[in-house]
Amino acid sequence: MASDRFDLRDQVAVVTGAARGLGAAYVQALLDQGAHVVAVDINPIDTAQWNVAGGDVAAVAMAADVADPRSVDEMVSSTLRKFARLDILVNNASIAADLKRQSLLVMESAEWDRVMSVNARGSFLCLQAAARVMVKQGRGKIINVASGTFMSGEPRMLHYVASKGAVIGMTRVAARELGEHGITVNCLAPGLTMTDTLKQSAMFSGQAYETRVRRRAIAREAVPEDLCGAMLFLASPASDFITGQTIVVDGGGAML
Ligand SMILES: NC(=O)c1ccc[n+]([C@@H]2O[C@H](COP(=O)([O-])OP(=O)(O)OC[C@H]3O[C@@H](n4cnc5c(N)ncnc54)[C@H](O)[C@@H]3O)[C@@H](O)[C@H]2O)c1
């Protein structure tokens, strides 16, 4: 296969939830491959964290709430005003690292709604808004972000795991509806991955965490850069005949 099948030069990517964590790593990986990136978050974004030393790429910060349809429409309109196209969506924003674990027996419906509004509805709204542009272009790559917790049925995370099930479900429907328009829709499902935020959390200490890491076929801690190869593959023409799929990136913890 020719190496230009992995080329992302001059492609325009939107990454949601890009202020920190995995989203911030995806932004750098896309910039490194020559894409222009619109980094979107509800929280302030520091663009100085990204290296655009080559000078041929742009990293633009944009405030948006993925759970709000008007905000999502504005995110896409601003992207088009700036770059005139939208080639890649990394649908990554979620209520994730800050989420409190709790038993389903005490989980309140308001907390369920809060998680669903961002993780499920927000993913749908961004997918829909990007797809409307990509259908007109006749081409596009959508990468939704799920989680390995959907495969493991992680206890005390019912709302989160259910929201990621919704993401996998919408990926399959969207793949079937959008295939004829030259758009691929796939899912990336990270396993537990060390970010600056999670480093502070109790999930990254104790025997339960160590056992989890040891059970991986590649028995080491995961770092954000571990996700970037699969993300770039799904963003590139090299994956043009792959759609509706979920790639679990967890060192072989879960095997489907
Ligand atoms: N880190 C992991 O171990 C892990 C494992 C499995 C899946 N994931 C998934 O990967 C993605 C990134 O995870 P992370 O660990 O970097 O999470 P994180 O919580 O560190 O980052 C999420 C980002 O999304 C932003 N965000 C939240 N609500 C938003 C909204 N309404 N609109 C716009 N932005 C919003 C936050 O401000 C934050 O910058 C998430 O979808 C998460 O579910 C992460």
The ligand as an SDF file (V2000), in Angstrom:
LIG
                    3D

 44 48  0  0  0  0  0  0  0  0999 V2000
   -8.8250    8.0870   29.8720 N   0  0  0  0  0  0  0  0  0  0  0  0
   -9.3990    6.9040   29.9040 C   0  0  0  0  0  0  0  0  0  0  0  0
   -9.0020    6.0070   30.6480 O   0  0  0  0  0  0  0  0  0  0  0  0
  -10.5600    6.5930   28.9880 C   0  0  0  0  0  0  0  0  0  0  0  0
  -10.9840    5.2650   28.8940 C   0  0  0  0  0  0  0  0  0  0  0  0
  -12.0480    4.9510   28.0730 C   0  0  0  0  0  0  0  0  0  0  0  0
  -12.6660    5.9510   27.3280 C   0  0  0  0  0  0  0  0  0  0  0  0
  -12.2380    7.2260   27.4460 N   0  0  0  0  0  0  0  0  0  0  0  0
  -12.9390    8.2310   26.6500 C   0  0  0  0  0  0  0  0  0  0  0  0
  -12.0090    9.0400   25.9680 O   0  0  0  0  0  0  0  0  0  0  0  0
  -12.4730   10.3830   25.9220 C   0  0  0  0  0  0  0  0  0  0  0  0
  -11.4660   11.3130   26.5770 C   0  0  0  0  0  0  0  0  0  0  0  0
  -11.2200   10.8420   27.8890 O   0  0  0  0  0  0  0  0  0  0  0  0
  -10.2940   11.6620   28.9030 P   0  0  0  0  0  0  0  0  0  0  0  0
   -9.8110   10.6830   29.9030 O   0  0  0  0  0  0  0  0  0  0  0  0
   -9.3320   12.4910   28.1480 O   0  0  0  0  0  0  0  0  0  0  0  0
  -11.4410   12.5730   29.6010 O   0  0  0  0  0  0  0  0  0  0  0  0
  -11.3450   14.0100   30.3040 P   0  0  0  0  0  0  0  0  0  0  0  0
  -12.4710   14.0690   31.2570 O   0  0  0  0  0  0  0  0  0  0  0  0
   -9.9620   14.2630   30.8110 O   0  0  0  0  0  0  0  0  0  0  0  0
  -11.5930   15.0110   29.0820 O   0  0  0  0  0  0  0  0  0  0  0  0
  -12.8630   15.2180   28.5540 C   0  0  0  0  0  0  0  0  0  0  0  0
  -12.8820   16.6010   27.9380 C   0  0  0  0  0  0  0  0  0  0  0  0
  -14.2400   16.8190   27.4610 O   0  0  0  0  0  0  0  0  0  0  0  0
  -14.6120   18.1560   27.8050 C   0  0  0  0  0  0  0  0  0  0  0  0
  -16.0540   18.2520   27.8950 N   0  0  0  0  0  0  0  0  0  0  0  0
  -16.8720   17.7540   28.8520 C   0  0  0  0  0  0  0  0  0  0  0  0
  -18.1460   18.1120   28.6320 N   0  0  0  0  0  0  0  0  0  0  0  0
  -18.1400   18.8440   27.4910 C   0  0  0  0  0  0  0  0  0  0  0  0
  -19.1530   19.5000   26.7470 C   0  0  0  0  0  0  0  0  0  0  0  0
  -20.4340   19.4860   27.1450 N   0  0  0  0  0  0  0  0  0  0  0  0
  -18.8110   20.1580   25.6100 N   0  0  0  0  0  0  0  0  0  0  0  0
  -17.5020   20.2060   25.2010 C   0  0  0  0  0  0  0  0  0  0  0  0
  -16.5060   19.6160   25.8870 N   0  0  0  0  0  0  0  0  0  0  0  0
  -16.8120   18.9370   27.0150 C   0  0  0  0  0  0  0  0  0  0  0  0
  -13.9380   18.3830   29.1640 C   0  0  0  0  0  0  0  0  0  0  0  0
  -13.8380   19.7700   29.4560 O   0  0  0  0  0  0  0  0  0  0  0  0
  -12.5810   17.7030   28.9520 C   0  0  0  0  0  0  0  0  0  0  0  0
  -11.6300   18.6050   28.4220 O   0  0  0  0  0  0  0  0  0  0  0  0
  -13.8440   10.3800   26.5830 C   0  0  0  0  0  0  0  0  0  0  0  0
  -14.8470   10.1850   25.6130 O   0  0  0  0  0  0  0  0  0  0  0  0
  -13.7660    9.1780   27.4940 C   0  0  0  0  0  0  0  0  0  0  0  0
  -15.0460    8.6480   27.7950 O   0  0  0  0  0  0  0  0  0  0  0  0
  -11.2080    7.5800   28.2500 C   0  0  0  0  0  0  0  0  0  0  0  0
  1  2  1  0
  2  3  2  0
  2  4  1  0
  4  5  1  0
  4 44  2  0
  5  6  2  0
  6  7  1  0
  7  8  2  0
  8  9  1  0
  8 44  1  0
  9 10  1  0
  9 42  1  0
 10 11  1  0
 11 12  1  0
 11 40  1  0
 12 13  1  0
 13 14  1  0
 14 15  2  0
 14 16  1  0
 14 17  1  0
 17 18  1  0
 18 19  2  0
 18 20  1  0
 18 21  1  0
 21 22  1  0
 22 23  1  0
 23 24  1  0
 23 38  1  0
 24 25  1  0
 25 26  1  0
 25 36  1  0
 26 27  1  0
 26 35  1  0
 27 28  2  0
 28 29  1  0
 29 30  1  0
 29 35  2  0
 30 31  1  0
 30 32  2  0
 32 33  1  0
 33 34  2  0
 34 35  1  0
 36 37  1  0
 36 38  1  0
 38 39  1  0
 40 41  1  0
 40 42  1  0
 42 43  1  0
M  CHG  2   8   1  16  -1
M  END
$$$$
